[in-house]
Amino acid sequence: MPPSSRKRRSRDSSSPGRRARLQRGIIILPSAFTLGNLFFGVYSMISASRGDFQWAAWCIVFAAVLDMLDGRIARFTATGSRFGAELDSLVDAISFGVAPALLTYHLFFTDDPWSWLLCFLYVTAVVVRLARFNVEQGGEAKSTFLGLPSPTAGMIVATVYPFFTAPHVEALTGGLPSPQTVGILLIALALLMMSHIPYPLVPRVSFRSVGAGISTVILLMSAVAAVTIPEYFLFPFLSLYTLWGVSRAVGLGLVERLPDQDPLLDVEGDEDEAGAELRSLDYGEIAPTKYPESRDRDDTSEEER
């Protein structure tokens, strides 16, 4: 056998093993990002318990970035699985439910013995929203999220501290908001997460059309602002995204409920007193028909007669 044939055979015999190891590595990759999400969620809780609220807030933001990447990697490598979806939901409940709630509790609610119930309400909404997402949308949103996504809600709660303690904002607002204001924020976010208000997905980078190009430019500018001035950008941007979804849903609801014409406008036509249009009916089409058995009996009786 020629040397080239032996080399080719040895290379072919080892290629299935390499392909199997490569495939296992690709499958593990999205789960690795998900576990990184879990790492930052847990470390956020530890930082909050130590009083390092700034780092606790940014850990939740880092967890949200990894949460966005693991889904995109799973779709890009076609390695999405039911296991990955369930793992992602369990991790999101910790990183965007428990971690922001504990951060808020340590910041605003330690003096009131019953205010922790607001944190419980928020965590409950996150868990219910994630369970409903797995049932209604199969763990993957195609075009829109039904209800405010839990990572968005978690980042809004987390970035309250960096935003209101930023130098220019603190000079204008006087520092952190009151516990009552934060409590209202938690209740509003909980209601929005459990609602069916549609929220769009993060657009993909594309220049195939004018609209896609504009969305891509806005996305890139937002990414640059989030990296360079995160304490000034993230909280207002996420709040505007949340309010835009609410206003859009209200607008679409009003448009769908508008009548085709003014109900008080007099319209000439052949109508009765109740406003129903008079139509001529052909009762032959709805007249009762005889069953075949009765028709056969009638035919038999006619023959006998």
VOGU-3710 file (C-alpha; in Angstrom, 3 decimals, decimal comma):
1> mppssrkrrs> 0,000/0,000/0,000  1,446/3,425/-0,881  2,431/5,717/1,978  -0,103/8,344/0,874  -2,927/5,792/1,183  -1,865/4,809/4,699  -1,714/8,464/5,756  -5,117/9,131/4,257  -6,597/6,087/6,005  -5,127/7,059/9,375
11> rdssspgrra> -6,394/10,607/8,923  -9,894/9,357/8,036  -9,975/6,960/10,988  -9,106/9,719/13,437  -11,447/12,333/11,968  -14,670/10,886/13,517  -13,146/11,190/16,963  -12,114/14,765/16,322  -15,557/15,585/14,968  -17,211/14,044/18,049
21> rlqrgiiilp> -14,975/16,038/20,418  -15,596/19,227/18,423  -19,349/18,620/18,487  -19,314/18,064/22,251  -17,318/21,272/22,671  -19,803/23,245/20,603  -22,739/21,853/22,606  -21,049/22,757/25,920  -20,264/26,324/24,801  -23,765/27,862/25,276
31> saftlgnlff> -24,108/26,192/28,684  -20,729/27,639/29,673  -22,043/31,146/28,975  -25,180/30,314/30,968  -23,088/29,213/33,941  -21,083/32,422/33,606  -24,396/34,222/33,907  -25,018/32,261/37,124  -21,556/33,170/38,442  -22,206/36,900/38,140
41> gvysmisasr> -25,692/36,530/39,630  -24,346/34,774/42,713  -21,427/37,182/43,069  -23,865/40,095/42,845  -25,670/38,756/45,916  -22,376/38,323/47,762  -21,295/41,868/46,870  -24,634/43,289/48,016  -24,314/41,496/51,356  -20,839/43,035/51,776
51> gdfqwaawci> -22,130/46,544/50,994  -20,405/46,814/47,600  -23,544/47,949/45,775  -21,732/49,355/42,748  -20,103/46,044/41,885  -23,290/44,148/42,730  -25,168/46,234/40,143  -22,606/45,743/37,391  -22,517/41,989/38,014  -26,197/41,817/37,067
61> vfaavldmld> -25,444/43,756/33,874  -22,606/41,336/33,043  -24,990/38,445/33,644  -27,467/39,974/31,178  -24,763/40,272/28,519  -23,861/36,595/28,915  -27,554/35,687/28,861  -27,906/37,400/25,489  -24,785/35,730/24,121  -25,639/32,157/25,130
71> griarftatg> -28,883/32,218/23,153  -27,234/33,668/20,073  -24,399/31,143/20,242  -26,895/28,282/20,587  -28,788/29,491/17,504  -25,610/30,133/15,511  -24,177/26,685/16,234  -27,600/24,962/16,042  -27,009/23,402/19,466  -30,153/24,605/21,209
81> srfgaeldsl> -31,747/21,960/23,404  -34,484/21,567/25,991  -31,794/21,161/28,644  -30,251/24,485/27,680  -33,619/26,249/27,799  -34,427/24,885/31,257  -30,933/25,705/32,566  -31,198/29,232/31,195  -34,552/29,793/32,920  -33,266/28,533/36,283
91> vdaisfgvap> -30,196/30,760/36,045  -32,255/33,791/34,967  -34,491/33,358/38,023  -31,389/33,810/40,187  -29,501/36,469/38,226  -32,480/38,687/37,321  -34,894/37,765/40,097  -33,206/36,995/43,403  -30,037/39,053/42,866  -31,769/42,374/42,000
101> alltyhlfft> -34,297/41,819/44,791  -31,542/41,324/47,391  -29,647/44,347/46,077  -32,785/46,462/46,414  -33,504/45,080/49,868  -30,040/45,927/51,196  -30,218/49,404/49,685  -33,746/50,546/50,538  -35,790/48,138/52,668  -33,718/47,057/55,664
111> ddpwswllcf> -35,419/49,507/58,044  -38,966/48,334/57,367  -39,793/44,837/58,700  -42,419/44,146/55,992  -40,992/45,842/52,910  -39,226/42,617/51,923  -42,629/41,523/50,589  -42,053/43,879/47,659  -38,892/41,916/46,839  -40,902/38,705/47,123
121> lyvtavvvrl> -43,493/40,101/44,687  -40,761/40,991/42,211  -39,100/37,556/42,416  -42,497/35,880/42,023  -43,158/37,867/38,859  -39,771/36,862/37,432  -40,362/33,161/38,119  -43,900/33,237/36,702  -42,722/35,156/33,639  -39,958/32,633/32,926
131> arfnveqgge> -42,270/29,637/33,378  -44,866/31,199/31,085  -42,154/31,989/28,531  -41,148/28,327/28,389  -44,758/27,217/27,972  -46,077/29,858/25,575  -42,985/30,578/23,474  -41,065/27,335/23,893  -38,145/29,046/25,627  -37,283/31,087/22,517
141> akstflglps> -38,846/34,307/21,258  -39,258/34,431/17,481  -40,052/38,115/16,899  -41,278/39,616/20,184  -41,298/38,910/23,901  -44,717/38,636/25,520  -44,224/40,712/28,627  -41,179/42,632/29,750  -38,110/40,344/29,596  -36,698/39,495/33,022
151> ptagmivatv> -33,105/40,553/32,100  -34,416/44,013/31,208  -36,305/44,286/34,495  -33,276/43,023/36,420  -30,961/45,567/34,811  -33,409/48,417/35,477  -33,490/47,520/39,174  -29,726/47,027/39,300  -28,752/50,258/37,535  -30,793/52,460/39,878
161> ypfftaphve> -27,785/52,729/42,167  -25,085/53,534/39,546  -27,348/56,033/37,771  -28,514/58,033/40,783  -25,051/58,052/42,369  -23,325/59,269/39,189  -21,849/62,753/39,833  -23,972/64,785/37,394  -27,206/62,931/38,190  -26,657/63,100/41,940
171> altgglpspq> -26,175/66,837/41,669  -29,572/67,163/39,974  -31,652/64,615/41,915  -29,964/64,719/45,298  -29,023/61,061/45,343  -30,949/57,812/45,496  -34,749/57,764/45,203  -36,944/57,108/48,217  -37,909/53,555/49,249  -41,509/54,343/48,273
181> tvgilliala> -40,437/55,227/44,726  -38,374/52,053/44,429  -41,313/50,032/45,755  -43,568/51,466/43,050  -40,885/50,637/40,491  -40,771/47,005/41,652  -44,555/46,688/41,461  -44,667/48,242/37,971  -41,926/45,951/36,677  -43,657/42,917/38,180
191> llmmshipyp> -46,932/43,798/36,433  -45,184/44,408/33,116  -43,362/41,074/33,284  -46,610/39,202/33,885  -48,447/41,125/31,169  -48,720/40,196/27,472  -47,341/43,505/26,206  -45,133/42,731/23,161  -41,513/43,848/23,390  -39,236/43,572/20,330
201> lvprvsfrsv> -36,063/41,537/20,274  -32,616/43,065/19,971  -32,189/43,559/16,200  -29,520/41,640/14,364  -26,617/43,390/12,702  -27,570/43,682/9,041  -27,322/46,168/6,167  -29,573/44,355/3,695  -32,188/47,125/3,770  -32,478/50,742/4,804
211> gagistvill> -34,474/49,900/7,915  -32,056/47,162/8,941  -29,124/49,509/8,376  -30,654/52,226/10,553  -31,404/49,695/13,305  -27,826/48,422/13,115  -26,357/51,916/13,389  -28,569/52,693/16,407  -27,590/49,361/17,975  -23,870/50,031/17,491
221> msavaavtip> -24,161/53,558/18,896  -26,042/52,202/21,900  -23,350/49,580/22,458  -20,636/52,236/22,372  -22,560/54,400/24,870  -23,192/51,398/27,131  -19,470/50,647/27,223  -18,175/54,209/27,601  -20,779/55,793/29,925  -22,794/52,869/31,371
231> eyflfpflsl> -23,806/54,694/34,557  -25,470/57,465/32,529  -26,844/55,410/29,654  -28,231/52,054/30,797  -30,956/53,094/33,240  -32,534/55,788/30,983  -32,228/53,609/27,889  -33,841/50,558/29,495  -36,558/52,716/31,047  -37,374/54,244/27,654
241> ytlwgvsrav> -37,485/50,757/26,123  -39,959/49,698/28,798  -42,154/52,784/28,418  -42,055/52,536/24,625  -43,470/49,015/24,784  -46,300/50,191/27,041  -47,148/53,220/24,878  -46,998/51,148/21,700  -49,331/48,528/23,177  -51,774/51,219/24,306
251> glglverlpd> -51,671/52,871/20,884  -52,248/49,624/19,036  -55,099/48,760/21,390  -56,802/52,086/20,715  -56,381/51,710/16,957  -57,874/48,226/17,002  -60,891/49,458/18,958  -61,654/52,476/16,739  -64,862/51,992/14,696  -64,739/52,086/10,909
261> qdplldvegd> -67,076/55,100/10,899  -68,662/57,519/13,307  -71,441/55,617/15,121  -73,453/58,853/15,412  -73,284/59,583/11,687  -76,642/59,155/9,890  -76,307/56,846/6,919  -79,004/56,565/4,320  -79,918/53,073/3,397  -82,537/50,364/3,540
271> edeagaelrs> -82,341/49,650/7,261  -84,871/48,789/9,895  -85,306/50,570/13,227  -82,609/48,469/14,879  -80,034/49,457/12,265  -79,863/46,035/10,659  -79,708/45,840/6,889  -82,818/44,276/5,332  -82,017/41,344/3,076  -84,163/39,027/1,038
281> ldygeiaptk> -83,719/35,446/2,152  -84,122/32,357/0,045  -85,758/29,970/2,467  -85,360/27,106/0,044  -81,736/26,788/1,008  -82,542/26,418/4,682  -85,750/24,435/4,363  -85,722/21,115/6,251  -85,020/18,013/4,197  -86,346/14,539/4,717
291> ypesrdrddt> -84,144/11,754/5,914  -83,407/9,009/3,340  -85,420/6,491/5,367  -88,542/8,631/5,300  -88,052/9,321/1,581  -87,828/5,600/0,897  -91,041/5,004/2,859  -92,807/7,730/0,904  -91,672/6,199/-2,404  -92,896/2,773/-1,282
301> seeer> -96,279/4,112/-0,263  -96,679/5,859/-3,624  -95,913/2,590/-5,495  -98,475/0,749/-3,367  -101,028/3,381/-4,154
//
